[in-house]
Amino acid sequence: MISVCERSGTDKIELLKVIAHPTRIKLLEELTQGVKCVSDLEEYLEVSQPNVSQHLSLLRRYGIIDYYVDGRLKCYFLVDPMIPDLLEVLKKSYSEELPAPACCPVTKKGKYPGIRNTKVAVGK
């Protein structure tokens, strides 16, 4: 398990890959509300218990969540302090793009034409 305090740049990329799944995003959003048992998550996510357990296992392996046992229940909670911040950023809505530069910052020449070049060179 990777310590959240020791995440390198590569570890942060792996973290983003791990949480980049609709079910895991919803699961993490629910865990930001507090401790949840597998049955709670199964009901909230409307997916099977084995499916919930697979997602929880992956998140735990990467040190994002952990659990404790209460009788027959496994109760999961967040341990990675970065997750609530990431989820908040993903919820934001932006109304404008960032402004284009007036010219090249190095040569101080050139001018942005006002349209983005979206063509991709094929075969080069």
MIKE-50563 format. One record per residue: residue in one letter; x, y, z of N, C-alpha, C, O in turn; chain; residue number from 1. Coordinates in Angstrom, 1 decimal, padded with zeros to 4 digits, always signed. Example, Ala and Ser with C-alpha at 12.3 -4.5 7.8 and 13.67 -1.06 7.14 Angstrom:
BEGIN
<lumke A <+013.2 -005.7 +007.8> <+012.3 -004.5 +007.8> <+013.2 -003.3 +007.8> <+014.2 -003.3 +008.5> A 1>
<lumke S <+012.8 -002.2 +007.1> <+013.7 -001.1 +007.1> <+012.9 +000.0 +007.9> <+013.4 +001.1 +008.0> A 2>
This chain:
BEGIN
<lumke M <+000.9 -001.2 +000.0> <+000.0 +000.0 +000.0> <+000.9 +001.2 +000.0> <+001.9 +001.3 +000.7> A 1>
<lumke I <+000.6 +002.2 -000.8> <+001.3 +003.5 -000.9> <+000.9 +004.4 +000.1> <-000.3 +004.7 +000.3> A 2>
<lumke S <+001.8 +005.0 +000.9> <+001.5 +006.0 +001.9> <+001.1 +007.3 +001.1> <+001.7 +007.8 +000.2> A 3>
<lumke V <+000.0 +007.9 +001.6> <-000.5 +009.1 +000.9> <+000.4 +010.3 +001.1> <+000.4 +011.2 +000.4> A 4>
<lumke C <+001.2 +010.2 +002.2> <+002.2 +011.3 +002.5> <+003.4 +011.2 +001.6> <+004.2 +012.2 +001.5> A 5>
<lumke E <+003.6 +010.1 +000.9> <+004.8 +009.9 +000.2> <+004.5 +009.8 -001.3> <+005.4 +009.2 -002.1> A 6>
<lumke R <+003.4 +010.3 -001.8> <+003.1 +010.1 -003.2> <+004.0 +011.0 -004.1> <+004.2 +012.2 -003.9> A 7>
<lumke S <+004.7 +010.3 -005.1> <+005.5 +011.0 -006.0> <+004.6 +011.4 -007.2> <+003.4 +011.2 -007.2> A 8>
<lumke G <+005.2 +012.1 -008.2> <+004.4 +012.5 -009.3> <+003.8 +011.3 -010.1> <+002.6 +011.4 -010.5> A 9>
<lumke T <+004.5 +010.2 -010.2> <+004.0 +009.0 -010.8> <+002.9 +008.4 -010.0> <+001.9 +007.9 -010.5> A 10>
<lumke D <+003.0 +008.4 -008.7> <+002.0 +007.9 -007.8> <+000.7 +008.7 -007.9> <-000.4 +008.1 -007.9> A 11>
<lumke K <+000.8 +010.0 -008.1> <-000.4 +010.8 -008.3> <-001.1 +010.5 -009.6> <-002.3 +010.6 -009.7> A 12>
<lumke I <-000.3 +010.2 -010.6> <-000.9 +009.8 -011.9> <-001.6 +008.5 -011.7> <-002.8 +008.4 -012.2> A 13>
<lumke E <-001.0 +007.6 -011.0> <-001.7 +006.3 -010.8> <-003.0 +006.5 -010.0> <-004.0 +005.9 -010.2> A 14>
<lumke L <-003.0 +007.4 -009.0> <-004.1 +007.7 -008.2> <-005.3 +008.2 -009.1> <-006.4 +007.8 -009.0> A 15>
<lumke L <-005.0 +009.1 -010.1> <-006.0 +009.6 -011.0> <-006.5 +008.5 -011.9> <-007.7 +008.4 -012.1> A 16>
<lumke K <-005.7 +007.6 -012.3> <-006.1 +006.5 -013.1> <-007.1 +005.6 -012.3> <-008.1 +005.1 -012.8> A 17>
<lumke V <-006.7 +005.3 -011.0> <-007.5 +004.5 -010.2> <-008.9 +005.0 -010.0> <-009.9 +004.3 -010.0> A 18>
<lumke I <-009.0 +006.3 -009.7> <-010.3 +006.9 -009.4> <-011.1 +007.2 -010.6> <-012.3 +007.5 -010.5> A 19>
<lumke A <-010.5 +007.1 -011.8> <-011.2 +007.5 -013.1> <-012.1 +006.4 -013.6> <-011.9 +005.9 -014.6> A 20>
<lumke H <-013.2 +006.2 -012.8> <-014.2 +005.3 -013.2> <-015.5 +005.8 -012.5> <-015.5 +006.1 -011.4> A 21>
<lumke P <-016.6 +005.8 -013.3> <-017.8 +006.4 -012.8> <-018.3 +005.8 -011.4> <-018.7 +006.5 -010.5> A 22>
<lumke T <-018.2 +004.5 -011.3> <-018.6 +003.8 -010.1> <-017.7 +004.2 -008.9> <-018.2 +004.5 -007.8> A 23>
<lumke R <-016.4 +004.3 -009.1> <-015.5 +004.7 -008.1> <-015.6 +006.1 -007.7> <-015.5 +006.5 -006.5> A 24>
<lumke I <-015.9 +007.0 -008.6> <-016.2 +008.4 -008.3> <-017.4 +008.5 -007.4> <-017.4 +009.2 -006.4> A 25>
<lumke K <-018.5 +007.8 -007.8> <-019.7 +007.9 -006.9> <-019.4 +007.3 -005.6> <-019.9 +007.8 -004.5> A 26>
<lumke L <-018.7 +006.2 -005.5> <-018.4 +005.5 -004.3> <-017.6 +006.5 -003.4> <-017.9 +006.6 -002.2> A 27>
<lumke L <-016.6 +007.2 -003.9> <-015.8 +008.1 -003.1> <-016.6 +009.3 -002.7> <-016.4 +009.8 -001.6> A 28>
<lumke E <-017.5 +009.8 -003.6> <-018.3 +010.9 -003.2> <-019.2 +010.5 -001.9> <-019.4 +011.3 -001.0> A 29>
<lumke E <-019.7 +009.3 -001.9> <-020.5 +008.8 -000.8> <-019.6 +008.7 +000.4> <-020.1 +009.0 +001.5> A 30>
<lumke L <-018.4 +008.2 +000.3> <-017.5 +008.1 +001.5> <-017.0 +009.4 +002.0> <-016.6 +009.5 +003.2> A 31>
<lumke T <-017.1 +010.5 +001.2> <-016.8 +011.8 +001.8> <-017.9 +012.2 +002.8> <-017.6 +013.1 +003.6> A 32>
<lumke Q <-019.0 +011.6 +002.8> <-020.1 +011.9 +003.7> <-019.9 +011.1 +005.1> <-020.6 +011.4 +006.1> A 33>
<lumke G <-019.0 +010.2 +005.1> <-018.7 +009.4 +006.3> <-018.5 +007.9 +006.0> <-018.6 +007.5 +004.9> A 34>
<lumke V <-018.4 +007.2 +007.1> <-018.2 +005.7 +007.1> <-019.4 +005.1 +006.5> <-020.6 +005.4 +006.8> A 35>
<lumke K <-019.2 +004.1 +005.6> <-020.3 +003.3 +004.9> <-019.9 +001.9 +004.9> <-018.7 +001.5 +004.7> A 36>
<lumke C <-020.9 +001.0 +005.1> <-020.7 -000.4 +005.0> <-021.0 -000.8 +003.6> <-021.6 -000.1 +002.8> A 37>
<lumke V <-020.5 -002.0 +003.3> <-020.7 -002.5 +001.9> <-022.1 -002.5 +001.5> <-022.4 -002.2 +000.3> A 38>
<lumke S <-023.0 -003.0 +002.4> <-024.4 -003.0 +002.0> <-025.0 -001.6 +001.7> <-025.8 -001.4 +000.8> A 39>
<lumke D <-024.5 -000.6 +002.4> <-024.9 +000.8 +002.2> <-024.5 +001.2 +000.8> <-025.2 +001.8 +000.0> A 40>
<lumke L <-023.2 +000.9 +000.4> <-022.7 +001.3 -000.9> <-023.3 +000.5 -002.0> <-023.6 +001.1 -003.1> A 41>
<lumke E <-023.7 -000.7 -001.8> <-024.3 -001.6 -002.7> <-025.7 -000.9 -003.1> <-026.1 -000.8 -004.3> A 42>
<lumke E <-026.4 -000.5 -002.1> <-027.7 +000.1 -002.3> <-027.6 +001.4 -002.9> <-028.4 +001.7 -003.9> A 43>
<lumke Y <-026.7 +002.3 -002.5> <-026.5 +003.6 -003.1> <-026.0 +003.5 -004.6> <-026.6 +004.3 -005.4> A 44>
<lumke L <-025.1 +002.6 -004.9> <-024.6 +002.5 -006.2> <-025.4 +001.7 -007.2> <-025.3 +001.8 -008.4> A 45>
<lumke E <-026.4 +000.9 -006.6> <-027.2 +000.0 -007.4> <-026.4 -000.9 -008.2> <-026.7 -001.1 -009.4> A 46>
<lumke V <-025.4 -001.5 -007.6> <-024.6 -002.5 -008.3> <-024.4 -003.7 -007.3> <-024.7 -003.6 -006.1> A 47>
<lumke S <-024.0 -004.8 -007.9> <-023.9 -006.0 -007.0> <-022.9 -005.9 -006.0> <-021.9 -005.2 -006.1> A 48>
<lumke Q <-023.0 -006.7 -004.9> <-022.0 -006.7 -003.9> <-020.6 -007.1 -004.4> <-019.7 -006.5 -003.9> A 49>
<lumke P <-020.5 -008.2 -005.2> <-019.1 -008.5 -005.7> <-018.5 -007.3 -006.5> <-017.3 -007.1 -006.4> A 50>
<lumke N <-019.3 -006.6 -007.2> <-018.8 -005.4 -008.0> <-018.4 -004.3 -007.0> <-017.3 -003.8 -007.2> A 51>
<lumke V <-019.2 -004.0 -006.0> <-018.8 -003.0 -005.0> <-017.5 -003.4 -004.4> <-016.6 -002.6 -004.2> A 52>
<lumke S <-017.4 -004.7 -004.0> <-016.2 -005.2 -003.3> <-014.9 -005.1 -004.2> <-013.8 -004.8 -003.7> A 53>
<lumke Q <-015.1 -005.3 -005.5> <-013.9 -005.2 -006.4> <-013.4 -003.7 -006.4> <-012.2 -003.5 -006.3> A 54>
<lumke H <-014.3 -002.8 -006.5> <-014.0 -001.4 -006.5> <-013.3 -001.0 -005.2> <-012.3 -000.3 -005.1> A 55>
<lumke L <-013.9 -001.5 -004.1> <-013.4 -001.1 -002.7> <-012.0 -001.7 -002.6> <-011.1 -001.1 -002.0> A 56>
<lumke S <-011.8 -002.9 -003.1> <-010.5 -003.6 -003.0> <-009.4 -002.8 -003.7> <-008.3 -002.6 -003.2> A 57>
<lumke L <-009.7 -002.3 -004.9> <-008.7 -001.5 -005.7> <-008.4 -000.2 -005.0> <-007.3 +000.1 -004.9> A 58>
<lumke L <-009.4 +000.5 -004.5> <-009.2 +001.7 -003.8> <-008.4 +001.5 -002.5> <-007.6 +002.4 -002.1> A 59>
<lumke R <-008.6 +000.4 -001.8> <-007.9 +000.1 -000.6> <-006.4 -000.2 -000.9> <-005.5 +000.2 -000.2> A 60>
<lumke R <-006.2 -001.0 -002.0> <-004.8 -001.3 -002.4> <-004.0 -000.1 -002.7> <-002.8 -000.1 -002.5> A 61>
<lumke Y <-004.6 +000.9 -003.2> <-003.9 +002.2 -003.5> <-003.9 +003.2 -002.3> <-003.4 +004.3 -002.5> A 62>
<lumke G <-004.3 +002.7 -001.2> <-004.3 +003.6 +000.0> <-005.2 +004.7 +000.0> <-005.0 +005.7 +000.8> A 63>
<lumke I <-006.3 +004.7 -000.7> <-007.3 +005.7 -000.8> <-008.3 +005.6 +000.3> <-008.8 +006.6 +000.8> A 64>
<lumke I <-008.7 +004.3 +000.6> <-009.7 +004.0 +001.6> <-009.1 +003.0 +002.6> <-008.1 +002.3 +002.3> A 65>
<lumke D <-009.8 +002.7 +003.7> <-009.5 +001.6 +004.5> <-010.8 +001.2 +005.2> <-011.8 +001.8 +004.9> A 66>
<lumke Y <-010.8 +000.2 +006.0> <-012.0 -000.3 +006.7> <-011.7 -000.8 +008.0> <-010.6 -001.1 +008.4> A 67>
<lumke Y <-012.8 -001.0 +008.8> <-012.7 -001.7 +010.1> <-013.9 -002.7 +010.1> <-014.8 -002.5 +009.3> A 68>
<lumke V <-013.7 -003.7 +010.9> <-014.8 -004.7 +011.0> <-015.6 -004.5 +012.3> <-015.1 -004.3 +013.4> A 69>
<lumke D <-016.9 -004.5 +012.1> <-017.9 -004.3 +013.2> <-018.8 -005.5 +013.1> <-019.8 -005.5 +012.4> A 70>
<lumke G <-018.4 -006.6 +013.9> <-019.2 -007.8 +013.8> <-019.0 -008.4 +012.5> <-017.9 -008.8 +012.1> A 71>
<lumke R <-020.1 -008.6 +011.7> <-020.0 -009.1 +010.4> <-019.9 -008.1 +009.3> <-019.8 -008.4 +008.1> A 72>
<lumke L <-019.9 -006.8 +009.7> <-019.9 -005.7 +008.7> <-018.5 -005.2 +008.5> <-017.7 -005.1 +009.4> A 73>
<lumke K <-018.1 -004.9 +007.2> <-016.9 -004.2 +006.9> <-017.4 -002.7 +006.6> <-018.2 -002.5 +005.8> A 74>
<lumke C <-016.8 -001.8 +007.4> <-017.2 -000.4 +007.3> <-016.0 +000.4 +006.7> <-014.9 +000.4 +007.3> A 75>
<lumke Y <-016.2 +001.0 +005.5> <-015.2 +001.7 +004.8> <-015.2 +003.2 +005.1> <-016.2 +003.8 +005.3> A 76>
<lumke F <-014.0 +003.8 +005.0> <-013.8 +005.2 +005.1> <-012.6 +005.7 +004.3> <-011.7 +005.0 +004.0> A 77>
<lumke L <-012.6 +007.0 +004.0> <-011.5 +007.6 +003.3> <-010.3 +007.8 +004.2> <-010.5 +008.1 +005.3> A 78>
<lumke V <-009.1 +007.7 +003.6> <-007.9 +008.0 +004.3> <-007.0 +009.0 +003.5> <-006.2 +009.6 +004.1> A 79>
<lumke D <-007.3 +009.1 +002.2> <-006.4 +010.0 +001.4> <-007.0 +011.4 +001.4> <-008.2 +011.6 +001.0> A 80>
<lumke P <-006.3 +012.4 +002.0> <-006.9 +013.7 +002.2> <-007.0 +014.5 +000.8> <-007.7 +015.5 +000.8> A 81>
<lumke M <-006.4 +013.9 -000.2> <-006.5 +014.6 -001.5> <-007.9 +014.3 -002.2> <-008.3 +015.1 -003.0> A 82>
<lumke I <-008.5 +013.2 -001.9> <-009.8 +012.8 -002.6> <-010.9 +013.8 -002.5> <-011.5 +014.2 -003.5> A 83>
<lumke P <-011.2 +014.4 -001.3> <-012.3 +015.4 -001.3> <-012.0 +016.6 -002.1> <-012.9 +017.1 -002.8> A 84>
<lumke D <-010.7 +017.0 -002.1> <-010.4 +018.2 -003.0> <-010.5 +017.8 -004.5> <-011.1 +018.6 -005.2> A 85>
<lumke L <-010.1 +016.6 -004.9> <-010.2 +016.2 -006.3> <-011.7 +016.2 -006.7> <-012.1 +016.6 -007.8> A 86>
<lumke L <-012.5 +015.6 -005.8> <-013.9 +015.5 -006.1> <-014.6 +016.9 -006.3> <-015.5 +017.1 -007.1> A 87>
<lumke E <-014.2 +017.8 -005.4> <-014.7 +019.2 -005.5> <-014.3 +019.9 -006.8> <-015.2 +020.5 -007.5> A 88>
<lumke V <-013.1 +019.7 -007.3> <-012.7 +020.2 -008.6> <-013.5 +019.6 -009.7> <-013.9 +020.3 -010.6> A 89>
<lumke L <-013.7 +018.3 -009.7> <-014.5 +017.7 -010.7> <-016.0 +018.2 -010.8> <-016.6 +018.1 -011.8> A 90>
<lumke K <-016.5 +018.6 -009.7> <-017.9 +019.1 -009.6> <-018.0 +020.6 -010.2> <-019.1 +021.0 -010.5> A 91>
<lumke K <-016.9 +021.3 -010.2> <-017.0 +022.7 -010.6> <-017.4 +022.8 -012.1> <-017.2 +021.9 -012.9> A 92>
<lumke S <-018.0 +023.9 -012.4> <-018.5 +024.2 -013.7> <-017.8 +025.6 -014.1> <-017.8 +026.5 -013.4> A 93>
<lumke Y <-017.3 +025.6 -015.3> <-016.6 +026.7 -015.8> <-017.3 +027.3 -017.0> <-017.7 +026.6 -017.9> A 94>
<lumke S <-017.5 +028.6 -017.0> <-018.2 +029.3 -018.1> <-017.4 +029.8 -019.2> <-017.9 +030.1 -020.3> A 95>
<lumke E <-016.1 +030.0 -019.0> <-015.2 +030.5 -020.0> <-013.9 +029.8 -020.1> <-013.5 +029.1 -019.1> A 96>
<lumke E <-013.3 +029.9 -021.3> <-011.9 +029.3 -021.4> <-010.9 +030.3 -020.9> <-011.2 +031.5 -020.7> A 97>
<lumke L <-009.7 +029.8 -020.7> <-008.6 +030.8 -020.3> <-008.3 +031.7 -021.5> <-008.4 +031.2 -022.7> A 98>
<lumke P <-007.9 +032.9 -021.3> <-007.6 +033.8 -022.4> <-006.4 +033.3 -023.2> <-005.4 +032.8 -022.6> A 99>
<lumke A <-006.4 +033.6 -024.5> <-005.3 +033.2 -025.4> <-004.1 +034.3 -025.2> <-004.4 +035.4 -024.8> A 100>
<lumke P <-002.9 +033.9 -025.4> <-001.8 +034.8 -025.3> <-001.8 +035.9 -026.5> <-002.3 +035.6 -027.6> A 101>
<lumke A <-001.4 +037.1 -026.2> <-001.3 +038.1 -027.2> <-000.2 +037.8 -028.3> <-000.4 +038.1 -029.5> A 102>
<lumke C <+000.9 +037.2 -027.8> <+002.0 +036.8 -028.7> <+002.8 +035.8 -028.1> <+002.6 +035.4 -026.9> A 103>
<lumke C <+003.9 +035.4 -028.8> <+004.8 +034.4 -028.2> <+005.6 +035.0 -027.1> <+006.1 +036.1 -027.3> A 104>
<lumke P <+005.6 +034.4 -025.9> <+006.3 +035.1 -024.8> <+007.8 +035.1 -025.0> <+008.5 +035.9 -024.3> A 105>
<lumke V <+008.4 +034.3 -025.9> <+009.8 +034.3 -026.1> <+010.2 +035.3 -027.1> <+011.1 +036.1 -026.9> A 106>
<lumke T <+009.6 +035.2 -028.3> <+010.0 +036.1 -029.4> <+009.3 +037.4 -029.4> <+009.7 +038.3 -030.1> A 107>
<lumke K <+008.2 +037.5 -028.7> <+007.3 +038.6 -028.7> <+006.8 +038.9 -030.1> <+006.4 +040.1 -030.4> A 108>
<lumke K <+006.7 +037.9 -030.9> <+006.1 +038.0 -032.3> <+005.0 +037.1 -032.4> <+004.6 +036.3 -031.5> A 109>
<lumke G <+004.3 +037.2 -033.5> <+003.2 +036.3 -033.8> <+001.9 +036.8 -033.1> <+002.0 +037.6 -032.2> A 110>
<lumke K <+000.8 +036.3 -033.6> <-000.4 +036.7 -033.0> <-001.4 +035.5 -033.1> <-001.5 +034.8 -034.1> A 111>
<lumke Y <-002.1 +035.3 -032.1> <-003.1 +034.2 -032.0> <-004.2 +034.6 -033.0> <-004.8 +035.6 -032.9> A 112>
<lumke P <-004.5 +033.6 -033.9> <-005.5 +034.0 -035.0> <-007.0 +034.0 -034.5> <-007.9 +034.4 -035.2> A 113>
<lumke G <-007.2 +033.5 -033.3> <-008.6 +033.5 -032.7> <-009.3 +032.2 -032.9> <-010.4 +032.1 -032.4> A 114>
<lumke I <-008.8 +031.3 -033.7> <-009.4 +030.0 -033.8> <-008.4 +028.9 -033.5> <-007.2 +029.1 -033.8> A 115>
<lumke R <-008.8 +027.9 -032.9> <-007.9 +026.8 -032.6> <-007.7 +025.9 -033.7> <-008.6 +025.5 -034.4> A 116>
<lumke N <-006.4 +025.4 -033.9> <-006.1 +024.5 -034.9> <-006.4 +023.1 -034.4> <-005.7 +022.6 -033.5> A 117>
<lumke T <-007.5 +022.5 -034.8> <-007.9 +021.2 -034.2> <-007.6 +020.0 -035.2> <-007.9 +018.9 -034.8> A 118>
<lumke K <-007.0 +020.3 -036.3> <-006.6 +019.2 -037.2> <-005.4 +018.5 -036.7> <-004.5 +019.1 -036.2> A 119>
<lumke V <-005.5 +017.2 -036.8> <-004.4 +016.4 -036.3> <-003.6 +015.8 -037.5> <-004.2 +015.3 -038.4> A 120>
<lumke A <-002.3 +016.0 -037.5> <-001.5 +015.5 -038.6> <-001.6 +014.0 -038.6> <-001.3 +013.3 -037.6> A 121>
<lumke V <-001.9 +013.4 -039.8> <-002.1 +011.9 -039.9> <-000.9 +011.4 -040.7> <-000.5 +012.0 -041.7> A 122>
<lumke G <-000.2 +010.4 -040.2> <+000.9 +009.7 -040.9> <+002.2 +010.5 -040.8> <+003.1 +010.2 -041.6> A 123>
<lumke K <+002.3 +011.4 -039.9> <+003.6 +012.1 -039.8> <+004.3 +011.7 -038.6> <+005.4 +012.3 -038.3> A 124>
